[in-house]
Amino acid sequence: MKKPVIFTELDGTLLDEVTYSCREALLALSSIAASGTPLVMCSSKTKGELAAYRSQLNNNYPIIPENSGGIFILSDCCRCGRKSMKPC
């Protein structure tokens, strides 16, 4: 069975373009989390900025920062349970 993955931009999509709040998206984010569907955040933001939003949203999936300049699978994506940007 195929499992979907959701890729989302942040600015003006997941986050309000003026306030940078995700309040309007919280219901959808809760539904996505409850379904177990991976939510991969993509942005022009730096790796550090995107990692901070990822942490605030309690998201443990890879990030794609800097206009697709890289794909980062942060260490808390794996089963070791560590929460840092250093490799396991």
Chimera marker file (.cmm) of the C-alpha trace (Angstrom):
<marker_set name="trace">
<marker id="1" x="0.000" y="0.000" z="0.000" r="1" g="1" b="0" radius="0.5"/>
<marker id="2" x="1.335" y="3.434" z="-0.902" r="1" g="1" b="0" radius="0.5"/>
<marker id="3" x="1.573" y="6.017" z="1.864" r="1" g="1" b="0" radius="0.5"/>
<marker id="4" x="1.217" y="9.717" z="1.006" r="1" g="1" b="0" radius="0.5"/>
<marker id="5" x="3.695" y="12.392" z="2.040" r="1" g="1" b="0" radius="0.5"/>
<marker id="6" x="2.753" y="16.073" z="2.272" r="1" g="1" b="0" radius="0.5"/>
<marker id="7" x="5.316" y="18.678" z="1.225" r="1" g="1" b="0" radius="0.5"/>
<marker id="8" x="4.511" y="22.244" z="2.265" r="1" g="1" b="0" radius="0.5"/>
<marker id="9" x="6.018" y="25.680" z="1.889" r="1" g="1" b="0" radius="0.5"/>
<marker id="10" x="5.893" y="27.806" z="5.029" r="1" g="1" b="0" radius="0.5"/>
<marker id="11" x="5.519" y="31.486" z="4.127" r="1" g="1" b="0" radius="0.5"/>
<marker id="12" x="1.975" y="32.281" z="3.076" r="1" g="1" b="0" radius="0.5"/>
<marker id="13" x="0.980" y="28.626" z="3.106" r="1" g="1" b="0" radius="0.5"/>
<marker id="14" x="1.476" y="26.982" z="6.493" r="1" g="1" b="0" radius="0.5"/>
<marker id="15" x="2.361" y="30.310" z="8.131" r="1" g="1" b="0" radius="0.5"/>
<marker id="16" x="0.411" y="33.533" z="7.745" r="1" g="1" b="0" radius="0.5"/>
<marker id="17" x="2.417" y="35.788" z="5.431" r="1" g="1" b="0" radius="0.5"/>
<marker id="18" x="2.058" y="38.813" z="7.713" r="1" g="1" b="0" radius="0.5"/>
<marker id="19" x="2.097" y="37.427" z="11.265" r="1" g="1" b="0" radius="0.5"/>
<marker id="20" x="4.040" y="34.173" z="10.619" r="1" g="1" b="0" radius="0.5"/>
<marker id="21" x="1.488" y="32.446" z="12.844" r="1" g="1" b="0" radius="0.5"/>
<marker id="22" x="0.345" y="28.902" z="12.060" r="1" g="1" b="0" radius="0.5"/>
<marker id="23" x="-2.856" y="29.337" z="14.102" r="1" g="1" b="0" radius="0.5"/>
<marker id="24" x="-5.112" y="29.050" z="11.052" r="1" g="1" b="0" radius="0.5"/>
<marker id="25" x="-3.434" y="25.765" z="10.098" r="1" g="1" b="0" radius="0.5"/>
<marker id="26" x="-3.564" y="24.079" z="13.526" r="1" g="1" b="0" radius="0.5"/>
<marker id="27" x="-6.686" y="22.010" z="12.827" r="1" g="1" b="0" radius="0.5"/>
<marker id="28" x="-5.215" y="20.722" z="9.567" r="1" g="1" b="0" radius="0.5"/>
<marker id="29" x="-1.852" y="20.070" z="11.248" r="1" g="1" b="0" radius="0.5"/>
<marker id="30" x="-3.595" y="18.060" z="13.985" r="1" g="1" b="0" radius="0.5"/>
<marker id="31" x="-5.450" y="15.994" z="11.399" r="1" g="1" b="0" radius="0.5"/>
<marker id="32" x="-2.244" y="15.342" z="9.478" r="1" g="1" b="0" radius="0.5"/>
<marker id="33" x="-0.415" y="14.301" z="12.658" r="1" g="1" b="0" radius="0.5"/>
<marker id="34" x="-3.277" y="12.031" z="13.729" r="1" g="1" b="0" radius="0.5"/>
<marker id="35" x="-3.261" y="10.314" z="10.348" r="1" g="1" b="0" radius="0.5"/>
<marker id="36" x="0.464" y="9.598" z="10.599" r="1" g="1" b="0" radius="0.5"/>
<marker id="37" x="1.071" y="11.262" z="7.240" r="1" g="1" b="0" radius="0.5"/>
<marker id="38" x="4.606" y="12.684" z="7.024" r="1" g="1" b="0" radius="0.5"/>
<marker id="39" x="4.692" y="16.479" z="6.691" r="1" g="1" b="0" radius="0.5"/>
<marker id="40" x="7.922" y="17.701" z="5.087" r="1" g="1" b="0" radius="0.5"/>
<marker id="41" x="8.473" y="21.436" z="5.338" r="1" g="1" b="0" radius="0.5"/>
<marker id="42" x="10.145" y="23.232" z="2.427" r="1" g="1" b="0" radius="0.5"/>
<marker id="43" x="11.236" y="26.857" z="2.543" r="1" g="1" b="0" radius="0.5"/>
<marker id="44" x="13.633" y="29.553" z="1.455" r="1" g="1" b="0" radius="0.5"/>
<marker id="45" x="14.485" y="29.828" z="5.163" r="1" g="1" b="0" radius="0.5"/>
<marker id="46" x="17.839" y="28.572" z="6.438" r="1" g="1" b="0" radius="0.5"/>
<marker id="47" x="18.313" y="25.125" z="7.943" r="1" g="1" b="0" radius="0.5"/>
<marker id="48" x="18.357" y="26.630" z="11.457" r="1" g="1" b="0" radius="0.5"/>
<marker id="49" x="15.213" y="28.700" z="10.938" r="1" g="1" b="0" radius="0.5"/>
<marker id="50" x="13.332" y="25.776" z="9.449" r="1" g="1" b="0" radius="0.5"/>
<marker id="51" x="14.527" y="23.449" z="12.221" r="1" g="1" b="0" radius="0.5"/>
<marker id="52" x="13.137" y="25.915" z="14.793" r="1" g="1" b="0" radius="0.5"/>
<marker id="53" x="9.684" y="25.894" z="13.143" r="1" g="1" b="0" radius="0.5"/>
<marker id="54" x="9.879" y="22.113" z="12.897" r="1" g="1" b="0" radius="0.5"/>
<marker id="55" x="10.556" y="21.912" z="16.631" r="1" g="1" b="0" radius="0.5"/>
<marker id="56" x="7.760" y="24.384" z="17.501" r="1" g="1" b="0" radius="0.5"/>
<marker id="57" x="5.300" y="22.321" z="15.468" r="1" g="1" b="0" radius="0.5"/>
<marker id="58" x="6.497" y="19.052" z="17.042" r="1" g="1" b="0" radius="0.5"/>
<marker id="59" x="7.321" y="17.716" z="13.573" r="1" g="1" b="0" radius="0.5"/>
<marker id="60" x="9.876" y="14.897" z="13.294" r="1" g="1" b="0" radius="0.5"/>
<marker id="61" x="10.147" y="14.668" z="9.512" r="1" g="1" b="0" radius="0.5"/>
<marker id="62" x="12.943" y="15.834" z="7.201" r="1" g="1" b="0" radius="0.5"/>
<marker id="63" x="13.221" y="19.474" z="6.157" r="1" g="1" b="0" radius="0.5"/>
<marker id="64" x="14.107" y="21.058" z="2.822" r="1" g="1" b="0" radius="0.5"/>
<marker id="65" x="15.575" y="24.538" z="3.466" r="1" g="1" b="0" radius="0.5"/>
<marker id="66" x="17.142" y="27.264" z="1.315" r="1" g="1" b="0" radius="0.5"/>
<marker id="67" x="15.000" y="26.834" z="-1.809" r="1" g="1" b="0" radius="0.5"/>
<marker id="68" x="15.714" y="23.101" z="-2.037" r="1" g="1" b="0" radius="0.5"/>
<marker id="69" x="19.411" y="23.610" z="-1.300" r="1" g="1" b="0" radius="0.5"/>
<marker id="70" x="19.412" y="20.350" z="0.623" r="1" g="1" b="0" radius="0.5"/>
<marker id="71" x="17.317" y="17.728" z="2.318" r="1" g="1" b="0" radius="0.5"/>
<marker id="72" x="18.087" y="17.245" z="5.981" r="1" g="1" b="0" radius="0.5"/>
<marker id="73" x="17.065" y="14.198" z="7.941" r="1" g="1" b="0" radius="0.5"/>
<marker id="74" x="17.704" y="15.440" z="11.446" r="1" g="1" b="0" radius="0.5"/>
<marker id="75" x="18.755" y="12.950" z="14.073" r="1" g="1" b="0" radius="0.5"/>
<marker id="76" x="15.377" y="12.894" z="15.832" r="1" g="1" b="0" radius="0.5"/>
<marker id="77" x="13.886" y="11.478" z="12.616" r="1" g="1" b="0" radius="0.5"/>
<marker id="78" x="15.589" y="8.212" z="13.380" r="1" g="1" b="0" radius="0.5"/>
<marker id="79" x="15.014" y="5.695" z="16.129" r="1" g="1" b="0" radius="0.5"/>
<marker id="80" x="17.975" y="6.685" z="18.293" r="1" g="1" b="0" radius="0.5"/>
<marker id="81" x="15.833" y="9.357" z="19.981" r="1" g="1" b="0" radius="0.5"/>
<marker id="82" x="18.516" y="12.051" z="19.994" r="1" g="1" b="0" radius="0.5"/>
<marker id="83" x="17.364" y="15.594" z="19.280" r="1" g="1" b="0" radius="0.5"/>
<marker id="84" x="20.260" y="17.367" z="17.607" r="1" g="1" b="0" radius="0.5"/>
<marker id="85" x="21.374" y="18.271" z="14.116" r="1" g="1" b="0" radius="0.5"/>
<marker id="86" x="24.511" y="16.156" z="14.489" r="1" g="1" b="0" radius="0.5"/>
<marker id="87" x="24.579" y="12.695" z="12.904" r="1" g="1" b="0" radius="0.5"/>
<marker id="88" x="23.785" y="9.730" z="15.142" r="1" g="1" b="0" radius="0.5"/>
<link id1="1" id2="2" r="1" g="1" b="0" radius="0.2"/>
<link id1="2" id2="3" r="1" g="1" b="0" radius="0.2"/>
<link id1="3" id2="4" r="1" g="1" b="0" radius="0.2"/>
<link id1="4" id2="5" r="1" g="1" b="0" radius="0.2"/>
<link id1="5" id2="6" r="1" g="1" b="0" radius="0.2"/>
<link id1="6" id2="7" r="1" g="1" b="0" radius="0.2"/>
<link id1="7" id2="8" r="1" g="1" b="0" radius="0.2"/>
<link id1="8" id2="9" r="1" g="1" b="0" radius="0.2"/>
<link id1="9" id2="10" r="1" g="1" b="0" radius="0.2"/>
<link id1="10" id2="11" r="1" g="1" b="0" radius="0.2"/>
<link id1="11" id2="12" r="1" g="1" b="0" radius="0.2"/>
<link id1="12" id2="13" r="1" g="1" b="0" radius="0.2"/>
<link id1="13" id2="14" r="1" g="1" b="0" radius="0.2"/>
<link id1="14" id2="15" r="1" g="1" b="0" radius="0.2"/>
<link id1="15" id2="16" r="1" g="1" b="0" radius="0.2"/>
<link id1="16" id2="17" r="1" g="1" b="0" radius="0.2"/>
<link id1="17" id2="18" r="1" g="1" b="0" radius="0.2"/>
<link id1="18" id2="19" r="1" g="1" b="0" radius="0.2"/>
<link id1="19" id2="20" r="1" g="1" b="0" radius="0.2"/>
<link id1="20" id2="21" r="1" g="1" b="0" radius="0.2"/>
<link id1="21" id2="22" r="1" g="1" b="0" radius="0.2"/>
<link id1="22" id2="23" r="1" g="1" b="0" radius="0.2"/>
<link id1="23" id2="24" r="1" g="1" b="0" radius="0.2"/>
<link id1="24" id2="25" r="1" g="1" b="0" radius="0.2"/>
<link id1="25" id2="26" r="1" g="1" b="0" radius="0.2"/>
<link id1="26" id2="27" r="1" g="1" b="0" radius="0.2"/>
<link id1="27" id2="28" r="1" g="1" b="0" radius="0.2"/>
<link id1="28" id2="29" r="1" g="1" b="0" radius="0.2"/>
<link id1="29" id2="30" r="1" g="1" b="0" radius="0.2"/>
<link id1="30" id2="31" r="1" g="1" b="0" radius="0.2"/>
<link id1="31" id2="32" r="1" g="1" b="0" radius="0.2"/>
<link id1="32" id2="33" r="1" g="1" b="0" radius="0.2"/>
<link id1="33" id2="34" r="1" g="1" b="0" radius="0.2"/>
<link id1="34" id2="35" r="1" g="1" b="0" radius="0.2"/>
<link id1="35" id2="36" r="1" g="1" b="0" radius="0.2"/>
<link id1="36" id2="37" r="1" g="1" b="0" radius="0.2"/>
<link id1="37" id2="38" r="1" g="1" b="0" radius="0.2"/>
<link id1="38" id2="39" r="1" g="1" b="0" radius="0.2"/>
<link id1="39" id2="40" r="1" g="1" b="0" radius="0.2"/>
<link id1="40" id2="41" r="1" g="1" b="0" radius="0.2"/>
<link id1="41" id2="42" r="1" g="1" b="0" radius="0.2"/>
<link id1="42" id2="43" r="1" g="1" b="0" radius="0.2"/>
<link id1="43" id2="44" r="1" g="1" b="0" radius="0.2"/>
<link id1="44" id2="45" r="1" g="1" b="0" radius="0.2"/>
<link id1="45" id2="46" r="1" g="1" b="0" radius="0.2"/>
<link id1="46" id2="47" r="1" g="1" b="0" radius="0.2"/>
<link id1="47" id2="48" r="1" g="1" b="0" radius="0.2"/>
<link id1="48" id2="49" r="1" g="1" b="0" radius="0.2"/>
<link id1="49" id2="50" r="1" g="1" b="0" radius="0.2"/>
<link id1="50" id2="51" r="1" g="1" b="0" radius="0.2"/>
<link id1="51" id2="52" r="1" g="1" b="0" radius="0.2"/>
<link id1="52" id2="53" r="1" g="1" b="0" radius="0.2"/>
<link id1="53" id2="54" r="1" g="1" b="0" radius="0.2"/>
<link id1="54" id2="55" r="1" g="1" b="0" radius="0.2"/>
<link id1="55" id2="56" r="1" g="1" b="0" radius="0.2"/>
<link id1="56" id2="57" r="1" g="1" b="0" radius="0.2"/>
<link id1="57" id2="58" r="1" g="1" b="0" radius="0.2"/>
<link id1="58" id2="59" r="1" g="1" b="0" radius="0.2"/>
<link id1="59" id2="60" r="1" g="1" b="0" radius="0.2"/>
<link id1="60" id2="61" r="1" g="1" b="0" radius="0.2"/>
<link id1="61" id2="62" r="1" g="1" b="0" radius="0.2"/>
<link id1="62" id2="63" r="1" g="1" b="0" radius="0.2"/>
<link id1="63" id2="64" r="1" g="1" b="0" radius="0.2"/>
<link id1="64" id2="65" r="1" g="1" b="0" radius="0.2"/>
<link id1="65" id2="66" r="1" g="1" b="0" radius="0.2"/>
<link id1="66" id2="67" r="1" g="1" b="0" radius="0.2"/>
<link id1="67" id2="68" r="1" g="1" b="0" radius="0.2"/>
<link id1="68" id2="69" r="1" g="1" b="0" radius="0.2"/>
<link id1="69" id2="70" r="1" g="1" b="0" radius="0.2"/>
<link id1="70" id2="71" r="1" g="1" b="0" radius="0.2"/>
<link id1="71" id2="72" r="1" g="1" b="0" radius="0.2"/>
<link id1="72" id2="73" r="1" g="1" b="0" radius="0.2"/>
<link id1="73" id2="74" r="1" g="1" b="0" radius="0.2"/>
<link id1="74" id2="75" r="1" g="1" b="0" radius="0.2"/>
<link id1="75" id2="76" r="1" g="1" b="0" radius="0.2"/>
<link id1="76" id2="77" r="1" g="1" b="0" radius="0.2"/>
<link id1="77" id2="78" r="1" g="1" b="0" radius="0.2"/>
<link id1="78" id2="79" r="1" g="1" b="0" radius="0.2"/>
<link id1="79" id2="80" r="1" g="1" b="0" radius="0.2"/>
<link id1="80" id2="81" r="1" g="1" b="0" radius="0.2"/>
<link id1="81" id2="82" r="1" g="1" b="0" radius="0.2"/>
<link id1="82" id2="83" r="1" g="1" b="0" radius="0.2"/>
<link id1="83" id2="84" r="1" g="1" b="0" radius="0.2"/>
<link id1="84" id2="85" r="1" g="1" b="0" radius="0.2"/>
<link id1="85" id2="86" r="1" g="1" b="0" radius="0.2"/>
<link id1="86" id2="87" r="1" g="1" b="0" radius="0.2"/>
<link id1="87" id2="88" r="1" g="1" b="0" radius="0.2"/>
</marker_set>
